[in-house]
């Protein structure tokens, strides 16, 4: 048998075990959280906001988090959230995306990072720029693997950039949600 044929034979024999090892490595480090139902509230950060004094919006929606554990309980995650609801008989909508650093302490995960997105209300469209802090905890496992139900709490502080008439200059949001995590 030539050296080339030996290398090909070794690659054929070792390839399945190498693929299994890579898949196991990814499964162990992948962090996926889907907040299926979130209820939230966004309010103007200042009572003296000239554009939107007393702005409040009650909302519902969801959030999706996808990350990779880099070691020692630390992960880098991407986060996307969409909420919509009502404020003074008008529909309010926001969509935010962000990147965060996550710390995992057993069943608890804590995230903090910057966000950017868009908000719409009464014909106004503004760019939301700010940051968020979030925490989630596994409530009970689903099966014998890593799948579990989760409860999350998130706080956002954002500025509304762009020409707006009705949206506040800055706002704070609080959201509570339930979902599943892998």
N, C-alpha and C positions, 0 to 999 in steps of 0.2 A: 504494500500500500504506500502510495506516495504521501509526502507531507501535506500536499494540498488536499488530497482525499481525506486524510486524517483530520484536518481542520474542518472540513465540511461535515464529516460525520460527527465530530465533537459539537459543532454548532447546532446540528439537528437534535442531538441528544440533550444538550443543555438549554436550548431555547425555551421550551415549555416551563422549566423550573425558574429560569430568569424572568420570564413574563409573569409567573405567579408571584415571585418575590417583589417585582415592581408594582404589581396590583395591590399586594398586601401593604407595601410601603405607602402608597397613595391612600388606601382605605384608612390606615391608621392616622394619617395626618390631615385628611380632608375634614373640613368643618362646614356643614350645610345646615342652615336654620331657615325655616319658612314660617313666618308669622301669618297664619291663615286669616285671623280676625283681629284687627286692632281698632280700638276706639281712641280718639284723640281730641284735643282741644288746643287751639292756637289763639293767642291774645296779643294785642299791642303791648310792647314792652314798656311803654311810657304812657301814663294817663294824659300827659300834655302833648301827645302827638297831634300835630295840626291837621294832618291829612285824614286820620282815621281814629278820632277819639272814641274810646270804648269798643274798638273792634274786637270781636270774639267769634270764633267759628267752632262748631262741634262737627267732628268728622269720623269717618270710618274707612277702613281700607286694609292694606296688607304690606308686608315687608319681606325681603329675601336677602339672606346673608350667605356669602360663599367665601371661604377662606382656606388657608393652608397653614398648618401648625409648623413653625420654624424651629421649635424645640423649647424645652423647659416651660411648657404651658403658654408660650407666646405664639400668636398667630397674626398674620396680615390678612385682613378681610375686605371684601368689597360689599357694599350695602346699597340696596335700592328700596325706596318706599313710595307708595302712592296713597294719598288720603283725599277724600272728597266729602263734602257735607254742606250744611246750611249756615248762613250768617245773615240775619236781617232779611229773610225771605229771598235771598239770592244764593246761588250755588257757588261754593268755594272749592277750589281744586289745587292740590300741590303734588309735585313729583320731585323727589330728592334722590341724589346718588352720592355716595361717598366712599372713602377709603379709611380704614381704621386699624389701630393696633388693638389686639384683643389679648386679655389675660384670662387663662382658665384656671380656676381653683376648684378642683373636684367637679361638682355638678353645676357650678356657677361660672358664668362668663361675663366679663366686664369689657366694654369697648368704648373707645374715644377717638374722634377724628373729625376732619373737615367735611363739609357737605356743600353741594351746589345743586340748583334745580330751578323750578319755575312755579310761580303761584298765579292763579287767575281768580278774579272776583269782580263782578259788576262791569265787565268789559276791560278792566285793567289786567295787564300782563306784566309781571315783574320777575326779575331774576333773584332767587333766594341764594344768599351766600352766608355761610356761618359754620357752625360745628354742632356736634352732638355727643352725648354721653349715654350709654345704654347698658343695661344689665339684664341677663336672662338666667333662669334656673330650670334645670330638669325636674319635672314633677314626678312622673313615674315612667318606667321603661315600657316599651312596646315590644314584647318578645325577649329573646335572649341576647340580642346584639346591642349595638350602640343607639338604635332608634328609640326616641323617647318623646313625650310631650313636654312642652316648655311654656313658661310664662315670662313675658318680657316687659320692661319698663324703659322708656326712652324720653330724654329731654333734649330739645333743640333750641338754640338761640341763633336767629338769623336776621340779616338785614335785607330789605327789599330794595334792589337796585333797579334803576331804569325810571322812565317817566311814568309815574302813577298818580292817580287822582284819589282813589279810594283806599288803597292798601296802606298799611302803616309803614313807617320808615324802618322799624325793627320790631320783631315779634319773638315770642317764646311759645314753644309747643310742648305738650306733655301727652304721651301715648302709652296705653296699656294694651298688651296683646297676648294671645294664646296661639300656639302652633306646634310644629314638630321639628325635631332636630336629629341629624345623623352625625 
